[in-house]
Amino acid sequence: MSYYKIEGEEKIMNSRRPHLNNTTRDRILEAAGEQFAERGFRGATVRMICERAGVNISAIKYHFGGKEELYSEVLRFWHEYAIKKYPPLFGVGEDAASDERLRAFVRSFLFRLLDKGKPAWFGKLMAREMAEPTRALDRMVQDVMRPLNKLLASIVQKIVGDSVSGREILRCCTSIIGQCVYYYNSRYMSQLFRQDVSSPQEIEKIADHIMRFSLKGLEHYIETPKEIIGGERR
């Protein structure tokens, strides 16, 4: 199974951890993952990737067909790699408290965005794809973003209750994800944060903050009559 997919809260994962061998194809995948994550699809050239991988330019056409096909395979491979290292709920079960599940989701999402290692390359690829969309975006939305949002929505729904509309749940999810993405987009603003936001210790602190901040916001939906919350019904 190429992509991690979610039906509600069910997690379907490939049991075999993806790995790289020292083959030409795998060297290209590794070099392309790094270059696309740092420069984006348009900024990373075939020549840059091949020089980084130590292969001839013709190797990309032979193994992948072209730059777009290589990019699609990079998204698939590094998503699999990242989700094995940082599963969306870090093994927290369905019977766990909702705030614990929310923290696990946020923590996993942040590690996939902010970690300096290879498992975070897909988070960077995803952030770049949202900022500079390519033709691969539709597939990413269908196979990655929508299932993750569905999982987060199920967690939020359990916190606020069934009386809150689906549209409001979506707004809550967008706000939570937006906080995570902000730290990625601002990670080089050392004068603002005055510390390395990519260190594991800082990521844990950020996850705690986003969880606490979001839970206080979600309390509004628990305490406020639904007629006041936009008058929306599902």
N, C-alpha and C positions, 0 to 999 in steps of 0.2 A: 504494500500500500504506500503510494508515494507521499501523500500528505496526511498530516494529523487532522482528523476530522472529529467533530463533536456532535452528537445527537443529544440535545439537552445538556446533561452533565456527564454523559457517558464518554469516556476517553478511549479512542481507538488508536493504538500506536503500533508501529512496526517493531517487532520484538528484537530485530537484529540492529545493533547500533551501527550507523554508517561510519566508515573509516576510510582513510586514504592510504593507498600504497604508492610506491615510488614509480608509478607508470606515467607515461606521457599524458594520458587522459586525466589522471588524478592531479598531476602537477599543474595542469591547466586549470582544473577546478579550484585548486587552492589559490593560485595566483589571481584568477578571475574573481573569486570571492573577496579577496583582500582589496583588489583594485575597484571593483564595483561598489563595495561598501564605503570606501574612502572617497571615490570620485563620482559615483553615480554611473548610470548606463551611458550617458552621453559623454561624460568626462573621461572615462576609461577607454583607451583605444586598444585595438587588437594588438598593435605593436607593443604597447606597454605590458599587456598581459603576457605576450609571448616572451619578451625579454625577461620578465619576472620569473616565468616558468622555465626559461632556458630551452625553448623549443622554437622550431621554425613556424612562420606565420601559416604555412599550409597545414599545420597540424590541427588548427581550429576547424578548418573546413573538413578535414578528414574525419575528425572525431565527433564534431557537433553540427556541421553544416554551415555555420555562420555565426555572427556575433549575437543575433537575437536568440537563436537556438541555444547558444552557450549561456546566455543570460537566464533563460528559462530553466536550464538544467542547474545552474548555480543557485537559483531561488529554491528549487526543489531539494537539492542536496543539503544546503546549509540550513534550511528550515528543519529537515529531519535531524540534522546534527544538533541544532540548538534545542529542539524540543526534547531530545533525549537527555541533554545536560540539565535543562531547566524546564521540566514539565509544568504546564499551566497552574497546577495546584500543588506541586511538590509532594504528591502522595497523600495530601489531606483528603480524607474520605467524605462522602455525602452526609454522614451522620455527625460531622464536626459542626461546631457553632458557625453561624454565618459570618461573624466578624473574623474568625480564624480563616475561613475560606477566602474572604475578601483580601486579607493580608497576604495569603499565599499566592493569590492571583497577581496582586500588585507587585509583590516581591519577585516573582518569576518574570513578569513583564519588564521590570526594571533591570534585572540581571541580563536579560536578552538584549536590552538597549545599551546599557552602560558598561558592562564588563569589557575589559580590554582584550580578552582572549578570542579565539576563533568562534566559540559558541555564540558570541554577541554579533558576529558578522551579519546574521540574518536580520536581527533587530535593526541594524543600521541600514541594511538593504530595504527593509520595509519602510523605514522613516524616509529614506530618499525617494522611494517609489511614490509615497503619498505626496511628497513635495514636488517631484518632477515625474509625473506619470508617464509610463510607456504602455505599449500594447499588452504587457504582462499584468497590468493592474487588475483587469477584470478577473483573471484567474486567481490572483492573490486575494481579492475580495471574496470570491466564492469559496476558495479552499482554505484560507487562513483567517482573514479578518472577520468574516461573518460567523464562522464557528466559535472563535474566541469571544466575539461580542455576545453571542448566544449564551455562552457559559457565564460570562460576567452578568448578563441580564438576569439569568436564573438566580444568581447569588443576591443581586440587588432586590429582586422581587421578593425573595424570602425575608429580607430585612424590612422592607417597607409594607409588605402585605399585598394581597390580590386586588385591593380596591384602587390601586394606583394604575393609571392608564399605561399602555405599552409605549405611547409616545413619550411620556414623562420618564419611564424606565430608560428609554434610549438616550434621553438627555442626560440622565444621571450617569450612564455608562460613558458617554462622550466626555463628561466632566472629569471622571476618574482617569480615563486614558489620557486626556489632555494634560493632566498634572504630570503624568509619567513622561510624556513626550517633551514637555517643557524642559525638564532636566536634561534630556538628550540635546535639545536644540541650544541650550545655554551652557553646555558642559565646558566650553573653553573660556567662559567668563569668570576667570579666577578672582578678579577683583570684586565680583558679586558674591560668590560662594566662599571664597577664601580657603578652599580646601578641594581636594580631588574627589569629585562626585562619583568617580568610577571605582573607588576602593570598596572592597566588600563591606567593611564596617560602615562606610557612609551610605551605601546602598540600603543596608538594613535600616539605618536611621530614617532615610527618606521614605522607605516602605512603611515604617511605623507612622510617620507624620501623615502621609497621604491617607492611610487607613483611618487614623483618628479624625483627620479633617473631613474626610468623606462621610464617615459615620455620623458626625455632628450635622452635616448637611442633610443626610438621609433622615435624621430624626424629624426634620420639618415635615416630611410626608407622613410620618407616623402620627404626629401631633396635630396636623392641620386637616380639617375636613376637605374631602375631595372636591367639593363645589368651589373651594377657594383656589385650588391648584389648577387654574386654567379652565375649570369646568369640563375637562376632557374625560371621556369614558372609553373603555376599550371596545 
